[in-house]
Amino acid sequence: MGIYRIFFVGIILTGIFMANSLFLKQVDAEDGAINQGPMVVVLERHYLDGDKSEEIIIENLSASEIQEKYTDWVLVHVDGNRIVFKKYVDDISPLLKSNGFFGVTDDGTLSIFNGKPDVTNVIHSFFQIDIGKLETKTQKELVKGIPVRTKEDFLHVLEAFKPYSVTVEE
């Protein structure tokens, strides 16, 4: 009986020692925060045109160090080893700058497209417009697609078509 008791005490002490040493490895020396290994940092960028991008970075820092590093971002969510930050970018998205076009969908909704207007490549829709009130030339431009390369182009087109917006009755 004595040998078994010593054996079990040895297992228990070994388990306590291992658990304690693992815990000590997880404690951040600077601020006492639990550091559970690499942290996944997700940076969400929200652009004026409605597009959103995500960048994923692996950081070997504590949660508090990560918050200090990303002070110009808004903390959205923390879940275990994953931290999500968000930032609103006062510009159009890189996708729109490289291949964005304003156009209209089949129901007359002013939209941004990835490439020439086509029902399968809508990036973001804004408002329905009364196409019949537009000059024929402008109608053809919308069907063909109006390129958007700058924030100024984007805002100008939205403002130009706002007077032609249709109020949808529910």
Secondary structure, DSSP 8 states (H G I E B T S, - for coil): -HHHHHHHHHHHHHHHHHHHHHHHHHB-TTT--B--S-EEEEEEEEETTS-EEEEEEEE-S-HHHHHHHTTTSEEEEEETTEEEEEEEESS--HHHHHHEEEEE-TT-EEEEEESS--TT-EEEEEEEB-GGGS-HHHHHHHHH-EEE-SHHHHHHHHHHHGGGB-----
